[in-house]
Amino acid sequence: MTSINIRKIFQFHYLMLALILIMAFYVASIPHLTYPYPLHVDEWVHMARSEAMLQSGSITPVDPFSNKEPMGLSVNLEAAFQLFWGVFQAISGISWIVIFRFFPGVIFMITVLSVYVMARREGFGLEAAFFTLLIPTTVGVLGPGFLVPVSMGLLFTPLILFLALNFKTVWSYSLIFIFICFLLAIHAPSAISPIIVLTPYILLNIKGNFKLSLWLTLALILPFLIVFPWIFNLLLPTARSLITPQSPTEFIQLPRVIQTYGYLPVSLCLLGTLILGIKSGKKNYALALGLLALLLMLVAFFNFHYGVPIVYERGLMYMMLMVGIIAGAGLMVVKSLKLPSAVESSLNIPVITRNIGNFLCIAIAVIILTITIPQRLAIPYYHMIDQQDYQAFTWIKNNLNQDYEKVILDPWKGTAFTAITGKQVFTRIHVSPLDDDNRAYDFLRGGSSDTAFLKGNNISVIYTRLYDFTRNKNIELESSNSDLVEVSKNIYVLKSSRKTD
């Protein structure tokens, strides 16, 4: 083979990698194709708390939603994630809206690239990267389309696998230790998943390479010992949940993984698992058994209800990551297929017959994308606010000073309002409406006429645009209260709170 041919092969290889990365960015950006603002309530919460950290100069600021007491690290377990993005936003100057719209795609590209780096040494880097981009984003289990801790944590599992399976140095164990520390800081369930995946590899090496098993165990476990003082209060409830039946969180709708991820990719994952077992070798066994360990954990929870719900609900992302990696091994088998020499000579189409495996791979990829992309586009996502709400909230932020501290508005929009303005709300819906939420709706629908209610709750600003779930559209209500002054469209302030020149 000439050097020119080798160069062409490498050019084609990296062109395919570039196309896969572009496709990964597109798939992660699907929820934001027609919506520029944060989507999930968790995204708005992280935005609000990041801003609170920056303004207070503390990692334990007063909760911007309750405005009552500082959020301890044992309560806000994702504080490091919020601090990371708060510092990034302050240094870069990029607006929060741009960050939440485009950076999920950037992070997912890095995740897919990490899978490629890990799987390339095993001979199926492109194939594993392709199947990784199929990981879905749903409101229930989150995913790469949202800027949330689990989507950021997802990219570290393939990096940890890459280091654990290929290097046996102090530096590799140190990096694994650092990665686990970072994952513990931003999202503890993301730190547990690579440990589950690597446990079979550790057990396989105890007999033949005890030193490797020991160092790898220390690198994975020591970070948990370091944060022991902060998680001590969580240990007893966690231990109890392991022996007490726990139902999945009611408001989280878990997808049917095989149907959502795709029947063809799952079939190739089964083929890949078989091939890794046939090829033998501890690394091959470790990948197959790592997927099995995750699967057994999930089955134990969903069928028998033992465990910590959040670990299992978020663990679906990591299971689909491992399914994608091993499906890559299955596609590698398809790629290596060759026609019998008799068939090849009889067809007399050398371009096709000599590359039948490559053509089959392309055909499979086209079929999968043809099915998957419309499915991803059809996944529904709720919107907490629209452009008119955003403009109104921005107006409040820029024109109403600290004398207007508390606002009453549609509780459904309350989380986004605080994230944008930094102001406190009377109430907000985080999961489902509570008594105060119903009181807010009654007040607004009653023409905002109860001045005593406003003064009794220290409310000085009223925003009267509500989302009507029955009609699936926003409605604009007017105030009949003479004690209120309309200062902008749908924005009223209490006269006694208004400052005069």
C-alpha positions as CSV (number, residue, x, y, z in Angstrom):
1,M,0.0,0.0,0.0
2,T,1.5,3.3,-1.0
3,S,1.9,6.3,1.3
4,I,-0.7,8.2,-0.8
5,N,-3.3,5.4,-0.2
6,I,-2.6,5.4,3.6
7,R,-3.0,9.2,3.6
8,K,-6.3,8.9,1.9
9,I,-7.5,6.3,4.4
10,F,-6.6,8.6,7.3
11,Q,-8.2,11.6,5.6
12,F,-11.4,9.6,5.2
13,H,-11.2,8.3,8.8
14,Y,-11.0,11.8,10.3
15,L,-13.6,13.2,7.9
16,M,-16.0,10.5,9.3
17,L,-15.0,11.5,12.8
18,A,-15.7,15.2,12.0
19,L,-19.1,14.3,10.6
20,I,-20.0,12.3,13.6
21,L,-19.0,15.2,15.9
22,I,-21.1,17.6,13.9
23,M,-24.0,15.2,14.1
24,A,-23.5,14.9,17.8
25,F,-23.7,18.7,18.2
26,Y,-26.9,18.7,16.1
27,V,-28.6,15.9,18.1
28,A,-27.8,17.7,21.4
29,S,-29.1,21.0,20.0
30,I,-32.4,19.6,18.8
31,P,-34.3,20.8,21.9
32,H,-33.1,24.3,21.2
33,L,-33.6,24.5,17.5
34,T,-36.6,26.7,17.8
35,Y,-36.3,27.8,21.5
36,P,-33.4,29.9,22.7
37,Y,-33.9,29.8,26.5
38,P,-33.1,27.1,29.1
39,L,-35.7,24.3,28.9
40,H,-35.7,22.1,32.0
41,V,-36.5,23.5,35.4
42,D,-33.1,22.2,36.6
43,E,-31.3,24.4,34.1
44,W,-33.1,27.5,35.4
45,V,-32.2,26.5,39.0
46,H,-28.6,26.1,38.1
47,M,-28.6,29.4,36.4
48,A,-30.1,31.1,39.4
49,R,-27.8,29.5,41.9
50,S,-24.7,30.3,39.8
51,E,-25.7,33.9,39.7
52,A,-26.2,33.9,43.5
53,M,-22.7,32.5,44.0
54,L,-21.2,35.1,41.9
55,Q,-23.0,38.0,43.5
56,S,-22.3,36.7,47.1
57,G,-18.8,35.6,46.5
58,S,-19.5,32.4,48.3
59,I,-20.1,28.8,47.3
60,T,-22.9,28.7,50.0
61,P,-25.0,31.7,49.2
62,V,-28.5,32.4,50.4
63,D,-31.0,30.3,48.4
64,P,-32.2,32.7,45.7
65,F,-35.6,31.1,45.7
66,S,-36.3,31.2,49.4
67,N,-34.0,34.1,50.4
68,K,-33.9,32.7,54.0
69,E,-30.7,30.9,54.8
70,P,-27.4,29.8,53.1
71,M,-27.4,26.6,51.1
72,G,-25.0,24.2,52.7
73,L,-23.0,21.8,50.6
74,S,-24.8,18.9,52.1
75,V,-28.1,20.4,50.8
76,N,-26.9,21.7,47.4
77,L,-24.9,18.7,46.2
78,E,-24.4,20.2,42.8
79,A,-22.8,23.4,44.0
80,A,-19.5,22.7,42.2
81,F,-21.3,22.5,38.9
82,Q,-23.0,25.8,39.5
83,L,-19.7,27.4,40.6
84,F,-17.9,26.1,37.5
85,W,-20.4,27.6,35.1
86,G,-20.7,30.8,37.1
87,V,-17.0,31.4,36.9
88,F,-17.0,30.4,33.3
89,Q,-19.7,32.9,32.5
90,A,-18.0,35.7,34.5
91,I,-14.6,35.1,32.8
92,S,-15.9,34.6,29.2
93,G,-18.7,37.2,29.3
94,I,-20.9,34.9,27.3
95,S,-24.6,35.4,28.1
96,W,-26.4,32.7,30.1
97,I,-28.9,32.3,27.2
98,V,-26.0,31.5,24.8
99,I,-24.4,29.1,27.2
100,F,-27.6,27.1,27.9
101,R,-28.5,27.0,24.2
102,F,-25.2,26.0,22.6
103,F,-22.9,24.5,25.2
104,P,-24.9,21.2,25.6
105,G,-23.9,20.5,22.0
106,V,-20.2,21.4,22.7
107,I,-20.1,19.1,25.8
108,F,-21.7,16.3,23.8
109,M,-19.2,16.6,21.1
110,I,-16.4,16.2,23.7
111,T,-18.3,13.2,25.1
112,V,-18.4,11.5,21.7
113,L,-14.8,12.4,21.1
114,S,-13.9,10.8,24.5
115,V,-15.7,7.6,23.5
116,Y,-13.8,7.6,20.2
117,V,-10.4,8.0,22.0
118,M,-11.3,5.1,24.4
119,A,-12.7,2.7,21.8
120,R,-10.1,3.4,19.1
121,R,-7.6,1.3,20.9
122,E,-10.0,-1.6,20.8
123,G,-10.5,-1.2,17.1
124,F,-14.0,0.4,16.9
125,G,-13.6,4.1,17.7
126,L,-15.7,5.5,14.9
127,E,-18.4,2.9,15.4
128,A,-18.7,3.5,19.1
129,A,-18.6,7.3,18.6
130,F,-21.5,7.0,16.1
131,F,-23.7,5.0,18.5
132,T,-22.9,7.4,21.4
133,L,-24.5,10.3,19.5
134,L,-27.8,8.4,19.6
135,I,-28.2,8.9,23.4
136,P,-31.6,10.7,23.8
137,T,-32.6,13.7,25.8
138,T,-35.9,13.4,27.7
139,V,-37.6,15.5,30.4
140,G,-37.5,12.5,32.7
141,V,-33.9,11.3,32.7
142,L,-32.4,14.5,31.2
143,G,-29.6,13.8,28.7
144,P,-27.0,15.6,26.5
145,G,-29.5,18.2,25.2
146,F,-29.7,19.9,28.6
147,L,-26.9,21.8,30.5
148,V,-27.2,19.7,33.7
149,P,-24.6,17.8,35.8
150,V,-25.4,14.4,34.3
151,S,-24.7,15.6,30.8
152,M,-21.4,17.0,31.8
153,G,-20.5,14.0,33.9
154,L,-21.2,11.7,31.0
155,L,-18.0,12.7,29.2
156,F,-15.8,11.5,32.1
157,T,-16.8,7.8,32.1
158,P,-15.1,7.0,28.7
159,L,-12.0,9.0,29.8
160,I,-11.8,7.0,33.1
161,L,-12.3,3.7,31.1
162,F,-9.5,4.8,28.7
163,L,-7.1,5.4,31.5
164,A,-8.0,2.3,33.6
165,L,-7.9,-0.1,30.7
166,N,-4.7,1.1,29.0
167,F,-2.3,2.6,31.5
168,K,-0.8,1.4,34.7
169,T,1.1,4.4,36.0
170,V,0.9,6.8,38.9
171,W,-0.2,9.5,36.5
172,S,-3.1,7.5,35.2
173,Y,-4.3,6.6,38.6
174,S,-3.9,10.2,39.7
175,L,-6.0,11.4,36.8
176,I,-8.7,8.9,37.6
177,F,-8.6,10.2,41.2
178,I,-9.0,13.8,40.0
179,F,-11.9,12.9,37.6
180,I,-13.8,11.1,40.4
181,C,-13.2,14.0,42.7
182,F,-14.6,16.4,40.1
183,L,-17.6,14.1,39.4
184,L,-18.3,13.9,43.1
185,A,-18.3,17.7,43.3
186,I,-20.7,18.2,40.4
187,H,-22.9,15.1,40.5
188,A,-22.4,12.2,42.8
189,P,-24.3,9.6,40.7
190,S,-22.0,10.3,37.9
191,A,-19.1,9.3,40.1
192,I,-20.7,6.0,41.0
193,S,-21.4,4.8,37.4
194,P,-17.7,4.4,36.3
195,I,-17.0,2.5,39.6
196,I,-19.8,0.1,38.8
197,V,-18.5,-0.3,35.2
198,L,-14.9,-0.9,36.3
199,T,-15.7,-3.3,39.2
200,P,-15.6,-6.4,37.0
201,Y,-12.2,-5.3,35.6
202,I,-10.9,-4.8,39.1
203,L,-12.1,-8.3,40.1
204,L,-10.7,-9.9,37.0
205,N,-7.2,-8.6,37.8
206,I,-7.1,-9.5,41.5
207,K,-5.4,-12.8,40.8
208,G,-3.1,-11.9,38.0
209,N,-2.3,-8.3,38.8
210,F,-3.3,-7.4,42.3
211,K,-1.3,-4.2,42.3
212,L,-3.4,-2.9,39.4
213,S,-6.6,-3.8,41.2
214,L,-5.4,-2.2,44.4
215,W,-4.3,1.1,42.8
216,L,-7.4,1.4,40.7
217,T,-9.6,0.7,43.7
218,L,-7.8,3.4,45.7
219,A,-8.2,5.9,42.8
220,L,-11.9,5.3,42.7
221,I,-12.7,5.1,46.4
222,L,-10.4,7.7,48.0
223,P,-12.4,10.7,46.7
224,F,-15.4,9.4,48.7
225,L,-13.3,9.3,51.9
226,I,-12.2,12.9,51.3
227,V,-15.7,14.2,51.1
228,F,-16.9,12.0,54.0
229,P,-17.5,15.0,56.4
230,W,-19.9,16.5,53.9
231,I,-21.8,13.4,53.1
232,F,-21.9,11.8,56.6
233,N,-25.5,12.9,57.2
234,L,-26.5,11.2,53.9
235,L,-25.0,7.8,54.7
236,L,-27.7,6.5,57.0
237,P,-30.6,7.4,54.7
238,T,-28.7,6.0,51.7
239,A,-27.9,2.7,53.6
240,R,-31.6,2.4,54.6
241,S,-32.7,2.8,51.0
242,L,-30.6,-0.1,49.9
243,I,-32.6,-2.5,52.1
244,T,-36.0,-0.7,51.9
245,P,-38.1,-0.8,48.8
246,Q,-38.0,2.5,47.0
247,S,-40.4,3.5,44.1
248,P,-39.1,5.5,41.2
249,T,-39.7,9.2,41.6
250,E,-43.3,9.9,40.6
251,F,-42.8,12.9,38.4
252,I,-40.0,11.3,36.4
253,Q,-41.3,9.5,33.3
254,L,-38.8,6.8,32.5
255,P,-38.4,6.0,28.8
256,R,-38.5,2.6,27.3
257,V,-34.8,2.3,26.7
258,I,-34.8,-0.3,23.9
259,Q,-37.6,1.6,22.0
260,T,-36.1,5.0,22.6
261,Y,-32.5,4.1,21.9
262,G,-33.4,2.0,18.9
263,Y,-33.9,-1.7,18.2
264,L,-31.1,-1.9,15.6
265,P,-28.4,-0.3,17.9
266,V,-29.5,-2.6,20.8
267,S,-29.3,-5.6,18.5
268,L,-25.7,-4.6,17.5
269,C,-24.9,-4.1,21.2
270,L,-25.9,-7.8,21.8
271,L,-23.7,-8.8,18.9
272,G,-20.9,-6.7,20.3
273,T,-21.2,-8.3,23.7
274,L,-21.0,-11.7,22.1
275,I,-17.9,-10.7,20.1
276,L,-16.1,-9.2,23.1
277,G,-16.7,-12.4,25.0
278,I,-15.4,-14.5,22.1
279,K,-12.3,-12.4,21.6
280,S,-11.5,-12.9,25.3
281,G,-9.0,-10.7,27.1
282,K,-9.6,-8.8,30.3
283,K,-10.3,-5.5,28.6
284,N,-13.0,-7.1,26.4
285,Y,-14.5,-9.0,29.3
286,A,-14.4,-5.8,31.4
287,L,-16.5,-3.8,28.8
288,A,-19.1,-6.5,28.4
289,L,-19.3,-7.2,32.2
290,G,-19.4,-3.5,33.0
291,L,-22.5,-3.1,30.9
292,L,-24.0,-6.2,32.6
293,A,-23.2,-4.7,36.0
294,L,-25.1,-1.5,35.1
295,L,-28.0,-3.5,33.7
296,L,-28.3,-5.7,36.8
297,M,-28.3,-2.6,39.0
298,L,-31.1,-1.0,37.0
299,V,-33.1,-4.2,36.8
300,A,-32.7,-4.7,40.6
301,F,-34.2,-1.2,41.1
302,F,-37.0,-1.1,38.6
303,N,-38.2,-4.7,39.3
304,F,-37.5,-5.0,43.0
305,H,-37.3,-1.3,44.0
306,Y,-34.1,-1.5,46.1
307,G,-31.6,1.4,45.9
308,V,-31.3,5.2,45.7
309,P,-33.8,6.4,43.0
310,I,-31.6,9.2,41.7
311,V,-28.7,6.9,41.1
312,Y,-30.8,4.6,39.0
313,E,-32.8,7.2,37.2
314,R,-29.7,9.0,36.1
315,G,-27.9,5.7,35.6
316,L,-30.0,5.1,32.5
317,M,-27.8,7.7,30.7
318,Y,-24.7,5.6,31.6
319,M,-26.3,2.4,30.5
320,M,-27.1,3.9,27.1
321,L,-23.5,5.2,26.9
322,M,-22.2,1.7,27.5
323,V,-24.8,0.2,25.0
324,G,-23.4,2.7,22.4
325,I,-19.8,1.7,23.1
326,I,-20.5,-2.0,22.8
327,A,-22.8,-1.5,19.8
328,G,-19.7,-0.1,18.2
329,A,-18.0,-3.5,18.7
330,G,-20.9,-5.1,16.9
331,L,-20.7,-2.7,14.0
332,M,-17.0,-3.4,13.8
333,V,-17.9,-7.1,13.1
334,V,-20.2,-6.0,10.3
335,K,-17.5,-3.8,8.8
336,S,-15.1,-6.8,8.7
337,L,-17.4,-9.0,6.7
338,K,-16.2,-10.3,3.4
339,L,-17.9,-12.1,0.6
340,P,-16.8,-15.6,-0.3
341,S,-14.2,-15.4,-3.1
342,A,-16.6,-17.3,-5.5
343,V,-19.4,-14.8,-4.9
344,E,-17.0,-11.9,-5.3
345,S,-15.6,-13.1,-8.6
346,S,-19.1,-13.9,-10.0
347,L,-20.5,-10.5,-9.2
348,N,-17.5,-8.8,-10.9
349,I,-18.1,-5.4,-9.1
350,P,-14.8,-5.1,-7.2
351,V,-15.6,-1.7,-5.7
352,I,-18.6,-3.2,-3.9
353,T,-17.6,-6.8,-3.3
354,R,-14.2,-5.8,-1.8
355,N,-15.8,-3.3,0.5
356,I,-19.1,-5.1,1.3
357,G,-18.5,-4.5,5.1
358,N,-18.1,-0.8,4.6
359,F,-21.2,-0.6,2.4
360,L,-23.2,-2.5,5.0
361,C,-22.0,-0.1,7.8
362,I,-23.0,2.9,5.7
363,A,-26.4,1.3,5.0
364,I,-26.9,0.6,8.7
365,A,-25.9,4.1,9.7
366,V,-28.3,5.6,7.2
367,I,-31.2,3.4,8.3
368,I,-30.5,4.3,12.0
369,L,-30.3,8.1,11.3
370,T,-33.4,7.9,9.2
371,I,-35.3,6.4,12.1
372,T,-33.6,8.2,15.0
373,I,-33.5,11.9,13.9
374,P,-37.3,12.1,13.4
375,Q,-37.8,10.4,16.7
376,R,-35.5,12.9,18.4
377,L,-37.3,15.8,16.7
378,A,-40.6,14.4,17.9
379,I,-39.6,14.3,21.6
380,P,-41.8,16.9,23.5
381,Y,-40.2,19.5,25.8
382,Y,-42.0,22.0,28.0
383,H,-41.3,25.7,27.8
384,M,-41.5,27.7,31.0
385,I,-41.4,31.1,29.3
386,D,-41.5,32.6,25.8
387,Q,-39.9,35.6,24.2
388,Q,-42.5,38.1,25.6
389,D,-41.9,36.8,29.1
390,Y,-38.2,37.0,28.7
391,Q,-38.3,40.6,27.5
392,A,-40.7,41.5,30.4
393,F,-38.4,39.8,33.0
394,T,-35.4,41.6,31.5
395,W,-37.3,44.9,31.8
396,I,-38.0,44.3,35.5
397,K,-34.3,43.4,36.1
398,N,-33.1,46.6,34.4
399,N,-35.7,49.0,35.6
400,L,-37.0,48.0,39.1
401,N,-34.3,48.3,41.7
402,Q,-33.9,46.6,45.1
403,D,-36.9,48.5,46.5
404,Y,-39.0,46.0,44.6
405,E,-37.8,42.8,46.2
406,K,-40.7,40.4,45.8
407,V,-42.9,39.5,42.8
408,I,-46.0,37.5,42.3
409,L,-46.6,36.0,38.9
410,D,-47.6,32.7,37.3
411,P,-45.9,30.1,39.6
412,W,-45.1,28.1,36.5
413,K,-42.8,30.9,35.4
414,G,-41.4,31.6,38.8
415,T,-38.2,29.6,38.6
416,A,-37.2,31.3,35.3
417,F,-38.1,34.7,36.7
418,T,-35.7,34.4,39.6
419,A,-33.0,33.0,37.4
420,I,-33.3,36.0,35.0
421,T,-33.9,38.9,37.5
422,G,-32.4,37.6,40.8
423,K,-35.6,38.8,42.6
424,Q,-37.6,36.7,45.0
425,V,-41.1,35.3,44.0
426,F,-44.0,34.7,46.2
427,T,-44.1,31.1,45.0
428,R,-43.0,28.9,42.2
429,I,-43.8,25.5,40.8
430,H,-40.9,23.1,40.9
431,V,-42.6,19.7,40.6
432,S,-46.4,20.2,41.0
433,P,-48.7,23.0,42.3
434,L,-48.9,23.4,46.1
435,D,-51.3,25.5,48.2
436,D,-49.4,28.8,47.7
437,D,-49.3,28.2,43.9
438,N,-53.1,27.9,43.9
439,R,-53.4,31.1,46.0
440,A,-51.2,32.9,43.5
441,Y,-53.4,31.8,40.6
442,D,-56.6,32.8,42.4
443,F,-55.1,36.2,43.2
444,L,-54.0,36.9,39.6
445,R,-57.2,35.6,38.0
446,G,-59.2,37.7,40.5
447,G,-57.8,40.9,39.0
448,S,-55.0,41.3,41.5
449,S,-57.5,43.2,43.7
450,D,-56.4,42.0,47.2
451,T,-54.1,44.7,48.4
452,A,-54.0,43.3,51.9
453,F,-52.6,40.0,50.4
454,L,-49.8,42.0,48.7
455,K,-48.8,43.9,51.8
456,G,-49.1,40.9,54.1
457,N,-46.6,39.0,51.9
458,N,-44.3,42.0,51.2
459,I,-45.1,41.8,47.4
460,S,-44.5,45.0,45.5
461,V,-44.5,43.8,41.8
462,I,-47.2,41.9,39.9
463,Y,-46.8,40.2,36.5
464,T,-50.2,39.3,35.0
465,R,-49.3,37.2,32.0
466,L,-50.3,33.5,32.7
467,Y,-49.9,30.3,30.8
468,D,-53.3,28.6,30.4
469,F,-52.6,24.8,30.2
470,T,-56.2,24.0,29.2
471,R,-55.9,26.2,26.1
472,N,-52.1,25.7,25.6
473,K,-51.4,29.4,25.3
474,N,-50.6,32.5,27.3
475,I,-53.3,34.8,28.5
476,E,-52.9,38.4,29.6
477,L,-54.9,39.5,32.6
478,E,-55.7,43.1,33.6
479,S,-55.6,44.5,37.2
480,S,-58.7,46.0,38.7
481,N,-56.8,47.2,41.8
482,S,-56.6,51.0,42.1
483,D,-53.5,50.6,44.4
484,L,-51.5,49.2,41.5
485,V,-49.8,51.2,38.7
486,E,-49.0,49.6,35.3
487,V,-45.3,50.5,34.6
488,S,-44.9,48.3,31.5
489,K,-47.1,45.8,29.7
490,N,-48.4,43.3,32.2
491,I,-46.2,44.7,34.9
492,Y,-47.7,46.4,37.9
493,V,-46.2,47.9,41.0
494,L,-47.8,48.7,44.3
495,K,-48.2,52.4,44.8
496,S,-46.9,52.4,48.3
497,S,-43.7,50.8,47.0
498,R,-43.2,53.2,44.1
499,K,-40.5,55.8,44.6
500,T,-41.2,59.3,43.3
501,D,-38.6,61.8,42.0
